[in-house]
Amino acid sequence: MIKKLLIFLIVLSITIPLADAVPLSDKTGLKFTFPVKTDGHSFVVEVTGNLDVTNLDFDKDKKSITLFVLSSLENNSLEISFRNQLIGGDYSIFIDGDKFMPDLKAGSNTTFLTMDFSGMGKHKIEIFGTTYLDTFNIRDIIDYRITDGYVDNIDENQSTSSLTFTLFDPGDNGVLSFTLSDDVITPFDDGSFIVMIDGVESDYTIEDNTMNISFNSDNEKIEIIGTYVVPEFYEIAPLVLATSFIGLIVLRKYKKLFA
């Protein structure tokens, strides 16, 4: 009986993952999540692999993400994902100073890298891009602050006239503070908004034109609903370009009349 119990405890200790990582699959092993805050923006870099990712450095001047890993295996597999807005363009990847060609898939918002390489011990993985914060989106015109957590993403929805803040690593005493502006979102006729936290209507306060919303560690999304929300840049870009083009034509004709 004692022998069977010891065997069970050994198997259990092997199969329980580390507290700061989440198992994904037999191939990738553990998932590590690193928040990156830069120039008022918050991003998340996700790394999964059959090795230990000990640290991540981000350098906005070099437009680079550097991972420090420690492997106890000869054959290593690593998957990395990050938002294109953080760094984008043409990528160059290096392992321990040597250029590496990973399996790279760049979506409209996120880049995915898959890397299979050999060697036990410590390794340094560097990812260089050619752009930094190059994509305009709605979070660029929103003045917000957050305590005890991070804002992973901000989305607008024209059909519901709402802004949705996706939280990352929220704490039990978090507060999201959002400066109200009719240029971003307009209230209902009585000056109020509807605030939904994970689909449940919640309270908020407004002080000096700033909305304050409290959240806890179980919350994931905060939605602010009004009567109008500014569209993303890609939705209004054709209108902006058309207006600029018409203005240029009028200006040229005006110059000809008085030349």
Contacts in CASP RR format, 6 or more apart in sequence:
PFRMAT RR
TARGET T0000
AUTHOR 0000-0000-0000
METHOD contacts of the structure
MODEL  1
MIKKLLIFLIVLSITIPLADAVPLSDKTGLKFTFPVKTDGHSFVVEVTGN
LDVTNLDFDKDKKSITLFVLSSLENNSLEISFRNQLIGGDYSIFIDGDKF
MPDLKAGSNTTFLTMDFSGMGKHKIEIFGTTYLDTFNIRDIIDYRITDGY
VDNIDENQSTSSLTFTLFDPGDNGVLSFTLSDDVITPFDDGSFIVMIDGV
ESDYTIEDNTMNISFNSDNEKIEIIGTYVVPEFYEIAPLVLATSFIGLIV
LRKYKKLFA
17 23 0 8 1.000
17 30 0 8 1.000
18 30 0 8 1.000
20 32 0 8 1.000
21 30 0 8 1.000
21 31 0 8 1.000
21 32 0 8 1.000
22 30 0 8 1.000
22 31 0 8 1.000
23 29 0 8 1.000
23 30 0 8 1.000
23 31 0 8 1.000
24 30 0 8 1.000
24 31 0 8 1.000
24 48 0 8 1.000
24 49 0 8 1.000
27 50 0 8 1.000
27 77 0 8 1.000
28 48 0 8 1.000
28 49 0 8 1.000
28 50 0 8 1.000
28 77 0 8 1.000
28 79 0 8 1.000
29 48 0 8 1.000
29 49 0 8 1.000
29 50 0 8 1.000
30 48 0 8 1.000
30 49 0 8 1.000
30 50 0 8 1.000
30 52 0 8 1.000
31 46 0 8 1.000
31 47 0 8 1.000
31 48 0 8 1.000
31 49 0 8 1.000
32 46 0 8 1.000
32 47 0 8 1.000
32 48 0 8 1.000
32 53 0 8 1.000
33 44 0 8 1.000
33 45 0 8 1.000
33 46 0 8 1.000
33 47 0 8 1.000
33 168 0 8 1.000
33 169 0 8 1.000
34 44 0 8 1.000
34 45 0 8 1.000
34 46 0 8 1.000
34 47 0 8 1.000
34 56 0 8 1.000
35 42 0 8 1.000
35 43 0 8 1.000
35 44 0 8 1.000
35 150 0 8 1.000
35 168 0 8 1.000
35 169 0 8 1.000
36 42 0 8 1.000
36 43 0 8 1.000
36 44 0 8 1.000
36 45 0 8 1.000
36 56 0 8 1.000
36 58 0 8 1.000
36 86 0 8 1.000
37 43 0 8 1.000
37 150 0 8 1.000
38 58 0 8 1.000
38 60 0 8 1.000
38 86 0 8 1.000
38 133 0 8 1.000
39 60 0 8 1.000
39 133 0 8 1.000
41 85 0 8 1.000
41 86 0 8 1.000
41 133 0 8 1.000
41 139 0 8 1.000
42 150 0 8 1.000
42 151 0 8 1.000
42 152 0 8 1.000
42 168 0 8 1.000
43 82 0 8 1.000
43 83 0 8 1.000
43 85 0 8 1.000
43 86 0 8 1.000
43 152 0 8 1.000
44 82 0 8 1.000
44 83 0 8 1.000
44 150 0 8 1.000
44 152 0 8 1.000
44 168 0 8 1.000
45 56 0 8 1.000
45 58 0 8 1.000
45 65 0 8 1.000
45 80 0 8 1.000
45 81 0 8 1.000
45 82 0 8 1.000
45 86 0 8 1.000
46 80 0 8 1.000
46 81 0 8 1.000
46 82 0 8 1.000
47 53 0 8 1.000
47 56 0 8 1.000
47 67 0 8 1.000
47 78 0 8 1.000
47 79 0 8 1.000
47 80 0 8 1.000
48 78 0 8 1.000
48 79 0 8 1.000
49 76 0 8 1.000
49 77 0 8 1.000
49 78 0 8 1.000
49 79 0 8 1.000
50 71 0 8 1.000
50 73 0 8 1.000
50 76 0 8 1.000
50 77 0 8 1.000
51 69 0 8 1.000
51 70 0 8 1.000
51 71 0 8 1.000
51 72 0 8 1.000
51 73 0 8 1.000
51 76 0 8 1.000
51 78 0 8 1.000
52 69 0 8 1.000
52 70 0 8 1.000
52 71 0 8 1.000
53 67 0 8 1.000
53 68 0 8 1.000
53 69 0 8 1.000
54 68 0 8 1.000
54 69 0 8 1.000
54 70 0 8 1.000
55 67 0 8 1.000
55 68 0 8 1.000
56 65 0 8 1.000
56 66 0 8 1.000
56 67 0 8 1.000
56 68 0 8 1.000
57 65 0 8 1.000
57 66 0 8 1.000
57 68 0 8 1.000
58 64 0 8 1.000
58 65 0 8 1.000
58 66 0 8 1.000
58 86 0 8 1.000
59 66 0 8 1.000
60 132 0 8 1.000
62 128 0 8 1.000
63 87 0 8 1.000
63 88 0 8 1.000
63 128 0 8 1.000
63 129 0 8 1.000
63 130 0 8 1.000
63 131 0 8 1.000
63 132 0 8 1.000
64 87 0 8 1.000
64 126 0 8 1.000
64 127 0 8 1.000
64 128 0 8 1.000
64 129 0 8 1.000
65 80 0 8 1.000
65 82 0 8 1.000
65 86 0 8 1.000
65 87 0 8 1.000
65 126 0 8 1.000
65 127 0 8 1.000
66 124 0 8 1.000
66 125 0 8 1.000
66 126 0 8 1.000
66 127 0 8 1.000
67 80 0 8 1.000
67 124 0 8 1.000
67 125 0 8 1.000
67 126 0 8 1.000
67 127 0 8 1.000
68 122 0 8 1.000
68 123 0 8 1.000
68 124 0 8 1.000
68 125 0 8 1.000
69 76 0 8 1.000
69 78 0 8 1.000
69 122 0 8 1.000
69 123 0 8 1.000
69 124 0 8 1.000
69 125 0 8 1.000
70 121 0 8 1.000
70 122 0 8 1.000
70 123 0 8 1.000
71 119 0 8 1.000
71 120 0 8 1.000
71 121 0 8 1.000
71 123 0 8 1.000
72 120 0 8 1.000
72 121 0 8 1.000
73 119 0 8 1.000
73 120 0 8 1.000
74 118 0 8 1.000
74 119 0 8 1.000
74 120 0 8 1.000
75 116 0 8 1.000
75 118 0 8 1.000
75 119 0 8 1.000
76 115 0 8 1.000
76 116 0 8 1.000
76 117 0 8 1.000
76 118 0 8 1.000
76 119 0 8 1.000
76 123 0 8 1.000
77 114 0 8 1.000
77 115 0 8 1.000
77 116 0 8 1.000
78 113 0 8 1.000
78 114 0 8 1.000
78 115 0 8 1.000
78 116 0 8 1.000
78 117 0 8 1.000
78 125 0 8 1.000
79 112 0 8 1.000
79 113 0 8 1.000
79 114 0 8 1.000
79 115 0 8 1.000
80 112 0 8 1.000
80 113 0 8 1.000
80 115 0 8 1.000
80 125 0 8 1.000
80 127 0 8 1.000
81 110 0 8 1.000
81 111 0 8 1.000
81 112 0 8 1.000
81 113 0 8 1.000
82 110 0 8 1.000
82 111 0 8 1.000
83 109 0 8 1.000
83 110 0 8 1.000
83 111 0 8 1.000
84 106 0 8 1.000
84 107 0 8 1.000
84 108 0 8 1.000
84 109 0 8 1.000
84 110 0 8 1.000
84 111 0 8 1.000
84 135 0 8 1.000
85 109 0 8 1.000
85 133 0 8 1.000
85 134 0 8 1.000
85 135 0 8 1.000
85 137 0 8 1.000
86 132 0 8 1.000
86 133 0 8 1.000
87 127 0 8 1.000
87 128 0 8 1.000
87 129 0 8 1.000
87 131 0 8 1.000
87 132 0 8 1.000
88 106 0 8 1.000
88 111 0 8 1.000
88 129 0 8 1.000
88 130 0 8 1.000
88 131 0 8 1.000
88 132 0 8 1.000
88 134 0 8 1.000
89 129 0 8 1.000
89 130 0 8 1.000
89 131 0 8 1.000
89 134 0 8 1.000
90 129 0 8 1.000
90 130 0 8 1.000
91 104 0 8 1.000
91 111 0 8 1.000
91 127 0 8 1.000
91 128 0 8 1.000
91 129 0 8 1.000
91 130 0 8 1.000
92 99 0 8 1.000
92 127 0 8 1.000
92 128 0 8 1.000
92 129 0 8 1.000
93 99 0 8 1.000
93 100 0 8 1.000
93 101 0 8 1.000
93 102 0 8 1.000
93 113 0 8 1.000
93 115 0 8 1.000
93 125 0 8 1.000
93 126 0 8 1.000
93 127 0 8 1.000
93 128 0 8 1.000
94 100 0 8 1.000
94 124 0 8 1.000
94 125 0 8 1.000
94 126 0 8 1.000
94 128 0 8 1.000
95 115 0 8 1.000
95 117 0 8 1.000
95 123 0 8 1.000
95 124 0 8 1.000
95 125 0 8 1.000
95 126 0 8 1.000
96 123 0 8 1.000
96 124 0 8 1.000
97 124 0 8 1.000
97 126 0 8 1.000
100 115 0 8 1.000
100 117 0 8 1.000
102 113 0 8 1.000
102 114 0 8 1.000
102 115 0 8 1.000
103 113 0 8 1.000
103 114 0 8 1.000
103 115 0 8 1.000
104 111 0 8 1.000
104 112 0 8 1.000
104 113 0 8 1.000
104 114 0 8 1.000
105 111 0 8 1.000
105 112 0 8 1.000
106 112 0 8 1.000
113 127 0 8 1.000
115 125 0 8 1.000
117 123 0 8 1.000
136 233 0 8 1.000
137 154 0 8 1.000
137 232 0 8 1.000
137 233 0 8 1.000
138 154 0 8 1.000
138 155 0 8 1.000
138 156 0 8 1.000
138 163 0 8 1.000
138 184 0 8 1.000
138 230 0 8 1.000
138 232 0 8 1.000
138 233 0 8 1.000
139 151 0 8 1.000
139 153 0 8 1.000
139 154 0 8 1.000
141 183 0 8 1.000
141 184 0 8 1.000
141 230 0 8 1.000
142 154 0 8 1.000
142 163 0 8 1.000
142 178 0 8 1.000
142 179 0 8 1.000
142 184 0 8 1.000
143 178 0 8 1.000
143 179 0 8 1.000
143 181 0 8 1.000
144 151 0 8 1.000
144 165 0 8 1.000
144 176 0 8 1.000
144 177 0 8 1.000
144 178 0 8 1.000
144 179 0 8 1.000
145 176 0 8 1.000
145 177 0 8 1.000
146 174 0 8 1.000
146 175 0 8 1.000
146 176 0 8 1.000
146 177 0 8 1.000
147 173 0 8 1.000
147 174 0 8 1.000
147 175 0 8 1.000
148 170 0 8 1.000
148 171 0 8 1.000
148 172 0 8 1.000
148 173 0 8 1.000
148 174 0 8 1.000
148 175 0 8 1.000
149 167 0 8 1.000
149 168 0 8 1.000
149 169 0 8 1.000
149 170 0 8 1.000
149 171 0 8 1.000
149 174 0 8 1.000
150 167 0 8 1.000
150 168 0 8 1.000
150 169 0 8 1.000
151 165 0 8 1.000
151 166 0 8 1.000
151 167 0 8 1.000
151 168 0 8 1.000
151 176 0 8 1.000
152 166 0 8 1.000
152 167 0 8 1.000
152 168 0 8 1.000
153 165 0 8 1.000
153 166 0 8 1.000
154 163 0 8 1.000
154 164 0 8 1.000
154 165 0 8 1.000
154 166 0 8 1.000
155 163 0 8 1.000
155 164 0 8 1.000
155 166 0 8 1.000
156 162 0 8 1.000
156 163 0 8 1.000
156 164 0 8 1.000
156 229 0 8 1.000
156 230 0 8 1.000
156 231 0 8 1.000
156 232 0 8 1.000
157 163 0 8 1.000
157 164 0 8 1.000
157 229 0 8 1.000
158 229 0 8 1.000
158 231 0 8 1.000
158 235 0 8 1.000
160 225 0 8 1.000
161 185 0 8 1.000
161 186 0 8 1.000
161 225 0 8 1.000
161 226 0 8 1.000
161 227 0 8 1.000
161 228 0 8 1.000
161 229 0 8 1.000
162 185 0 8 1.000
162 223 0 8 1.000
162 224 0 8 1.000
162 225 0 8 1.000
162 226 0 8 1.000
162 229 0 8 1.000
163 184 0 8 1.000
163 185 0 8 1.000
163 223 0 8 1.000
163 224 0 8 1.000
163 229 0 8 1.000
164 221 0 8 1.000
164 222 0 8 1.000
164 223 0 8 1.000
164 224 0 8 1.000
165 176 0 8 1.000
165 221 0 8 1.000
165 222 0 8 1.000
165 223 0 8 1.000
165 224 0 8 1.000
166 220 0 8 1.000
166 221 0 8 1.000
167 176 0 8 1.000
167 215 0 8 1.000
167 219 0 8 1.000
167 220 0 8 1.000
167 221 0 8 1.000
167 222 0 8 1.000
170 215 0 8 1.000
170 216 0 8 1.000
170 217 0 8 1.000
170 218 0 8 1.000
170 219 0 8 1.000
170 220 0 8 1.000
171 215 0 8 1.000
171 216 0 8 1.000
171 217 0 8 1.000
172 216 0 8 1.000
172 217 0 8 1.000
173 214 0 8 1.000
173 216 0 8 1.000
174 214 0 8 1.000
174 215 0 8 1.000
174 216 0 8 1.000
175 212 0 8 1.000
175 213 0 8 1.000
175 214 0 8 1.000
175 215 0 8 1.000
176 212 0 8 1.000
176 213 0 8 1.000
176 215 0 8 1.000
176 222 0 8 1.000
177 210 0 8 1.000
177 211 0 8 1.000
177 212 0 8 1.000
177 213 0 8 1.000
178 210 0 8 1.000
178 211 0 8 1.000
178 213 0 8 1.000
178 224 0 8 1.000
179 209 0 8 1.000
179 210 0 8 1.000
179 211 0 8 1.000
180 187 0 8 1.000
180 206 0 8 1.000
180 209 0 8 1.000
180 210 0 8 1.000
180 211 0 8 1.000
183 230 0 8 1.000
184 229 0 8 1.000
184 230 0 8 1.000
185 193 0 8 1.000
185 224 0 8 1.000
185 226 0 8 1.000
185 228 0 8 1.000
185 229 0 8 1.000
185 230 0 8 1.000
186 226 0 8 1.000
186 227 0 8 1.000
186 228 0 8 1.000
187 193 0 8 1.000
187 226 0 8 1.000
187 227 0 8 1.000
188 194 0 8 1.000
188 226 0 8 1.000
188 227 0 8 1.000
189 227 0 8 1.000
193 204 0 8 1.000
193 211 0 8 1.000
193 224 0 8 1.000
193 225 0 8 1.000
193 226 0 8 1.000
194 201 0 8 1.000
194 224 0 8 1.000
194 225 0 8 1.000
194 226 0 8 1.000
195 201 0 8 1.000
195 202 0 8 1.000
195 203 0 8 1.000
195 204 0 8 1.000
195 211 0 8 1.000
195 213 0 8 1.000
195 222 0 8 1.000
195 223 0 8 1.000
195 224 0 8 1.000
195 225 0 8 1.000
196 202 0 8 1.000
196 222 0 8 1.000
196 223 0 8 1.000
196 225 0 8 1.000
197 213 0 8 1.000
197 215 0 8 1.000
197 219 0 8 1.000
197 221 0 8 1.000
197 222 0 8 1.000
197 223 0 8 1.000
198 218 0 8 1.000
198 219 0 8 1.000
198 220 0 8 1.000
198 221 0 8 1.000
199 221 0 8 1.000
199 223 0 8 1.000
202 213 0 8 1.000
203 214 0 8 1.000
204 211 0 8 1.000
204 212 0 8 1.000
204 213 0 8 1.000
205 211 0 8 1.000
205 212 0 8 1.000
206 212 0 8 1.000
211 224 0 8 1.000
213 222 0 8 1.000
213 224 0 8 1.000
215 222 0 8 1.000
END
